[in-house]
């Protein structure tokens, strides 16, 4: 059983280690650290960081802050929803300096959104299901979201992953937005054809939204979700098709990692509903902790308590239940919310409840929204 509390580990390690080891010279940043200080750093404390941070702050200052707060893993955004990539020179400098400080750098990549790609390929947009009376047929949604089945898009994603693996010494690839944003999307010709090939009656599926009353029943209300829960054959095949699309992306990226950088971590950020309501997550996002953990070495439930109007102890439940859903080789790093007016006290409570839940690590969202007072809490909590 993976649930191990930090203070227990501290006690066991301290009792089994000679006292003169305290104060040994550590090669990280040339500092002298106590033994307990070194053990704190052996636990996974991660942070999501936008690539723009590397242009807005001196990189060494960023490294120094991370090091002081016992952060040993960074999920650094290298390609966001806009499609722009973080500067190659900045990436190489950050990775080099982070590694010198024994901080891992995982490249955070947004999968389902890319405005640059959409601008170059307008037909790659997603399609909304029929919505009478305005739209009696599926219609395009013109934003940065990309149809995951649009011809050429998956290869575009894979080529980007190859570029990062060949040119940078990253410690992992971290996928975000590896999901659908709602079940009303993906009603395009490519998705409908793929579902029909799998035996789904797509005409019947579209007829669920053929009148204003039906749209209200099945899309606005819970009718479509209820059909999935009751094992409606066509709805199940539709949802399975979407889940398989995500699996295909993950497996393909995993294969590239095995070819180019075997051993580094493939991880992903998932919506927390997949922990609390599996059917809901299947239908709305096509994310499934149990099946998709077969492709991933770590999943981070985005357990933003305040955004979901939950108490801070919600993180304990998310941490515990997520571990039950994934396979034994997939770790759980619970997300810690620091945006949206979260107080330092609430940051402290989140960390306590994530530890009580026994997750393998935590990920702070995010570097740019964490106040100095909250950073103090993160640092001091490790030293309690």
C-alpha positions, 0 to 999 in steps of 0.5 A: 500500500502506497500511503505513507505519511511524511513524518513517519518516513522522517522518523525512520530515516532519521533513526537509521542514519548517523547524526554526523551526516547532518550538514554534509556538503550537497552539490546542489547549488553548492549549499550545505544541507541538513539530512532532513533537508535532503530527505524533504527533497526526495518527495515529489513536489511539483509546480506547473509553470508557463513558459513566459516565466522564463522571459519575465524573470531571470532564470537563475532567480526562478531556480533559486526560488524553486530550490528554496521551496523544495520543488523538485519537479517542474511541468514547464509549458512548451506549447500552449493553446495559442500554439506558440512554442517557448523559446528554444534558448530559454528552454535549454538554459532552464533545463541545464540550470534546473538539472544542476539543482537536481530539479526535474523538468517535464515538458507540458504540452497542450493537446486539443487546442492550437490556434496557430494550427487552426489558423493554418487549417480552418477546417480542423475546427470542432463541430457542435451537435445540432442545436435547433432552432438555430442549427438543424445540423452539426455546425463548426465552432471557431476557436482554438480547439482542434478536432483530434481526428482531423487528418494530419493533426495527430502527426503534427502533435507527434512531430512536435513531441519528437522535436522536444525529445530530440533537442532537449534533455527533458525528464518527461512529457506532460499532456494537458487538454488530452480530453474533449471539452463536452459531449456536444462537441466532436459531431464532425464527419471524421468522428461520425464516420469512425463511430459508424465503422464501430457499429454506432447508428449515428443517424439515431445519435444525431436525432437525439438533438433534432428538435428543441425539446430533444436538445433540452432533454439530452444536451441541456439536461442529463438525458445523454448521460442517462442513456450512457448509464443505462448502457444504450448501445449507440451512446456507449459506442460513441463514448468508447470511440472518443475514449479510444481516440485519446488512448491512441494519442497516448499510445502513439506518444508513449511509443515515440518516447520508447524510441527516442528517450526510453525511461522518461515519464509520460504523464497527464493532467485529468479532470477530477470528475473521473475520480468522483463520477466515472460515467460523467467523465467518460461522457463529457471528457472521454477521460478514464483513469482506469483505462488511460492509466495503462499508458501513463506513469502519472496522472494529476487530478486537477482538484481545484477545490475552490473552483469546484466549491468544495472544502479543502479536505476534498483533496484527501478524498480525491487523492485516496479515490484516484489511487484506487482507480489507476493501475499499480504503475501509475502514480497520482500527484494531487493538484494544489490550487493557489489561484482564484484568491486562495489564501495561504491558510488554504494552501496549508490545508490542501497540502495536509489533506493531500498527504493524508490522502496518501498520493505520491506527490503534489503539483502546484497550479501555478508558479505565477499565481502563487503569492510570496506568503503561499510560497512561505507556507509551502517551504515551512510546511516541509520543515515542520 
